Amino acid sequence: MHLVKSRGFTLVELMFVVLVIGLMLLMSLPGFGRFLQTWKLHGEIDRMASTMRAARSAAIMKNIDAVFQFDVIRGTYSYFEDEDGDGSRDNDEYRSATHNLPPGITFDSHTFGATTITFGPRGNTTQSGSITMGNTLHKTRQLSLFGGTGNIKTGS
């Protein structure tokens, strides 16, 4: 008698593997959601730091003042090039795109006296302080600005 050896998987074996993979994915979803929220928080504080650095660079390159603005209530930030040095944006002065904080990310606090920061033609500023953002998981991340030099640092 000649025996035939079968190859492949039975439908039951395949369904069992799919079930195991599905259970593993289901168990990992809460952790993945936490990861995404933390990732968005880090990305947003880095994006804000980049926008602030762009304002500082524009001030240096064009030998003008550049004013960075943030709105805690609306969750927005941007900068404009203050060519006439009056501290307010005129119609012919360049303004960057306005960035909106993504859902779940908020301004938690800041230590500046106002919500505008002016960088001078040398990239310096008289203002020092920090901006703290948070997410729905109560995680926070901070951006620090050093007066005098205008250096910007992000961290915990």
KOLTI-703132 format. One record per residue (C-alpha): x, y, z; residue in one letter; residue number from 1. Coordinates in Angstrom, 2 decimals, always signed. Example, Ala and Ser with C-alpha at 12.3 -4.5 7.8 and 13.67 -1.06 7.14 Angstrom:
# KOLTI-703132
GURO,x,y,z,doza,drentor
GURO,+12.30,-4.50,+7.80,a,1;
GURO,+13.67,-1.06,+7.14,s,2;
//
This chain:
# KOLTI-703132
GURO,x,y,z,doza,drentor
GURO,+0.00,+0.00,+0.00,m,1;
GURO,+1.24,+3.46,-0.84,h,2;
GURO,+0.75,+6.31,+1.73,l,3;
GURO,+0.33,+9.89,+0.55,v,4;
GURO,+1.83,+12.55,+2.78,k,5;
GURO,-0.22,+15.77,+2.89,s,6;
GURO,+1.35,+19.19,+2.88,r,7;
GURO,+0.02,+22.51,+4.19,g,8;
GURO,-2.28,+23.49,+7.02,f,9;
GURO,-5.79,+22.47,+7.81,t,10;
GURO,-8.46,+25.11,+8.11,l,11;
GURO,-8.64,+24.49,+11.87,v,12;
GURO,-4.91,+25.09,+12.29,e,13;
GURO,-5.09,+28.30,+10.24,l,14;
GURO,-8.04,+29.61,+12.25,m,15;
GURO,-6.18,+28.87,+15.49,f,16;
GURO,-3.16,+30.91,+14.34,v,17;
GURO,-5.43,+33.81,+13.29,v,18;
GURO,-7.16,+33.66,+16.70,l,19;
GURO,-3.83,+33.77,+18.57,v,20;
GURO,-2.58,+36.73,+16.50,i,21;
GURO,-5.89,+38.53,+17.05,g,22;
GURO,-5.67,+38.06,+20.82,l,23;
GURO,-2.09,+39.34,+20.87,m,24;
GURO,-3.12,+42.46,+18.91,l,25;
GURO,-6.09,+43.04,+21.20,l,26;
GURO,-3.87,+42.89,+24.27,m,27;
GURO,-1.33,+45.32,+22.77,s,28;
GURO,-3.83,+48.06,+21.76,l,29;
GURO,-3.83,+49.98,+25.09,p,30;
GURO,-0.04,+50.10,+25.11,g,31;
GURO,+0.03,+51.21,+21.50,f,32;
GURO,-2.44,+54.03,+22.26,g,33;
GURO,-0.21,+55.25,+25.09,r,34;
GURO,+2.80,+55.10,+22.78,f,35;
GURO,+0.99,+57.20,+20.14,l,36;
GURO,-0.04,+59.86,+22.67,q,37;
GURO,+3.53,+60.17,+23.98,t,38;
GURO,+4.91,+60.22,+20.45,w,39;
GURO,+2.51,+63.04,+19.47,k,40;
GURO,+3.56,+65.05,+22.55,l,41;
GURO,+7.28,+64.71,+21.76,h,42;
GURO,+6.68,+65.52,+18.10,g,43;
GURO,+4.66,+68.62,+18.89,e,44;
GURO,+7.15,+70.11,+21.35,i,45;
GURO,+9.91,+69.46,+18.78,d,46;
GURO,+7.83,+71.13,+16.05,r,47;
GURO,+7.27,+74.16,+18.27,m,48;
GURO,+11.01,+74.36,+18.99,a,49;
GURO,+11.70,+74.20,+15.23,s,50;
GURO,+9.27,+77.04,+14.57,t,51;
GURO,+10.88,+79.09,+17.33,m,52;
GURO,+14.34,+78.36,+15.87,r,53;
GURO,+13.10,+79.41,+12.42,a,54;
GURO,+11.98,+82.75,+13.91,a,55;
GURO,+15.38,+83.19,+15.53,r,56;
GURO,+17.18,+82.33,+12.26,s,57;
GURO,+15.02,+84.76,+10.28,a,58;
GURO,+15.90,+87.53,+12.72,a,59;
GURO,+19.62,+86.83,+12.32,i,60;
GURO,+19.64,+86.36,+8.54,m,61;
GURO,+17.53,+89.44,+7.78,k,62;
GURO,+18.90,+91.64,+10.59,n,63;
GURO,+15.39,+92.33,+11.92,i,64;
GURO,+13.21,+91.42,+14.88,d,65;
GURO,+11.15,+88.23,+14.68,a,66;
GURO,+8.22,+87.73,+17.02,v,67;
GURO,+7.11,+84.24,+18.08,f,68;
GURO,+3.52,+84.06,+19.34,q,69;
GURO,+1.56,+81.32,+21.06,f,70;
GURO,-2.09,+81.21,+22.09,d,71;
GURO,-2.74,+78.99,+25.11,v,72;
GURO,-6.53,+79.08,+24.68,i,73;
GURO,-6.65,+78.28,+20.97,r,74;
GURO,-3.65,+75.94,+21.07,g,75;
GURO,-1.80,+77.68,+18.24,t,76;
GURO,+1.62,+79.19,+17.56,y,77;
GURO,+3.44,+81.03,+14.76,s,78;
GURO,+5.93,+83.83,+14.19,y,79;
GURO,+6.20,+86.95,+12.08,f,80;
GURO,+9.10,+89.02,+10.80,e,81;
GURO,+8.83,+92.45,+12.38,d,82;
GURO,+10.72,+94.48,+9.78,e,83;
GURO,+9.86,+97.87,+11.27,d,84;
GURO,+10.52,+96.76,+14.87,g,85;
GURO,+7.20,+98.02,+16.25,d,86;
GURO,+6.25,+94.69,+17.86,g,87;
GURO,+3.07,+94.23,+15.84,s,88;
GURO,+2.51,+92.55,+12.49,r,89;
GURO,+1.78,+94.81,+9.56,d,90;
GURO,+0.09,+93.53,+6.40,n,91;
GURO,+3.29,+93.47,+4.37,d,92;
GURO,+5.34,+91.58,+7.00,e,93;
GURO,+5.84,+87.84,+6.57,y,94;
GURO,+4.02,+85.50,+8.93,r,95;
GURO,+4.75,+81.79,+9.19,s,96;
GURO,+2.05,+79.16,+9.00,a,97;
GURO,-0.05,+78.93,+12.15,t,98;
GURO,+0.42,+75.55,+13.81,h,99;
GURO,-2.50,+74.01,+15.69,n,100;
GURO,-1.86,+71.58,+18.53,l,101;
GURO,-3.19,+68.13,+17.64,p,102;
GURO,-6.15,+66.68,+19.56,p,103;
GURO,-5.12,+65.46,+23.01,g,104;
GURO,-2.13,+67.86,+23.26,i,105;
GURO,-2.48,+71.11,+25.25,t,106;
GURO,-0.40,+73.93,+26.64,f,107;
GURO,-0.16,+73.07,+30.33,d,108;
GURO,+1.74,+76.14,+31.48,s,109;
GURO,+4.36,+78.72,+30.63,h,110;
GURO,+6.63,+80.99,+32.65,t,111;
GURO,+6.84,+83.91,+30.23,f,112;
GURO,+5.32,+87.26,+31.14,g,113;
GURO,+3.44,+87.34,+27.83,a,114;
GURO,+2.61,+85.01,+24.96,t,115;
GURO,+5.00,+86.75,+22.56,t,116;
GURO,+8.77,+86.32,+22.40,i,117;
GURO,+10.88,+88.74,+20.37,t,118;
GURO,+14.19,+87.66,+18.86,f,119;
GURO,+16.54,+90.52,+17.96,g,120;
GURO,+18.84,+90.80,+14.91,p,121;
GURO,+21.53,+88.83,+16.74,r,122;
GURO,+19.13,+86.01,+17.65,g,123;
GURO,+19.05,+87.08,+21.27,n,124;
GURO,+16.04,+87.78,+23.45,t,125;
GURO,+15.48,+89.44,+26.80,t,126;
GURO,+12.92,+86.81,+27.77,q,127;
GURO,+13.70,+83.56,+29.56,s,128;
GURO,+11.23,+80.87,+30.44,g,129;
GURO,+9.60,+77.63,+29.51,s,130;
GURO,+6.48,+76.25,+27.88,i,131;
GURO,+5.08,+72.93,+29.07,t,132;
GURO,+2.77,+70.81,+26.92,m,133;
GURO,+0.79,+67.83,+28.13,g,134;
GURO,-1.31,+65.00,+26.77,n,135;
GURO,-4.39,+63.09,+27.91,t,136;
GURO,-2.20,+60.62,+29.82,l,137;
GURO,-0.90,+63.45,+32.06,h,138;
GURO,+2.56,+63.21,+30.51,k,139;
GURO,+4.36,+66.51,+29.97,t,140;
GURO,+7.30,+67.81,+27.96,r,141;
GURO,+8.97,+71.17,+28.23,q,142;
GURO,+10.59,+73.70,+25.91,l,143;
GURO,+13.05,+76.12,+27.53,s,144;
GURO,+14.26,+79.45,+26.15,l,145;
GURO,+17.38,+81.06,+27.54,f,146;
GURO,+17.34,+84.86,+27.59,g,147;
GURO,+20.40,+86.67,+26.41,g,148;
GURO,+21.45,+83.96,+23.97,t,149;
GURO,+18.07,+82.94,+22.59,g,150;
GURO,+19.00,+79.27,+22.76,n,151;
GURO,+16.12,+76.79,+22.76,i,152;
GURO,+16.14,+73.39,+24.45,k,153;
GURO,+13.53,+70.63,+24.67,t,154;
GURO,+13.36,+68.02,+27.39,g,155;
GURO,+11.27,+66.36,+30.06,s,156;
//
